[in-house]
């Protein structure tokens, strides 16, 4: 697709991968709007990048509905939805708290579902659209302490496969992106230390891969791909 003038809505766009994707699409000439829960950081990022913003929580149905409706009202259509909002909670099974597990699912699974549902209603009417779900390599292989996060990304992968099968007949491209470790604030929010390294991925690598996937002619698409650091060791 031609990204110039494309209408793109990105959840979790205040920082990290979401911010990187917003910046990359903006450089390509897309009309970009980011969403996020924290108004101050959201508006600061929007001002820095020169993009629009809609404050709200993707995991709250009313917020998700309002975000997509407001976006379409402003731009007339929606060409790209990037479901990027998400966070992690890591603990051994015997120490896990139900409330924190539910919170992860509220954003990573239900938030993605709500935003996708609202956007898909427009995609189907338009007979076009691009739905990109940001998952993780943790959604390909579970690991100790990762019950909440990994299982939420496994769920996202399953939903993506269902949506892809439903929406292809409406010319909608549904893609799943599985980044490996990326240097963002994810680790500090999740409660563990991340070792910085020039060899590790930045948000820009994920964004560049997504731009490349979107720019493939609309007759084809990449259903799923992972992005790894070449040599992070």
Order of alpha helices (4+ residues) and beta strands (2+ residues): beta-alpha-beta-alpha-beta-alpha-beta-alpha-alpha-beta-alpha-beta-alpha-alpha-beta
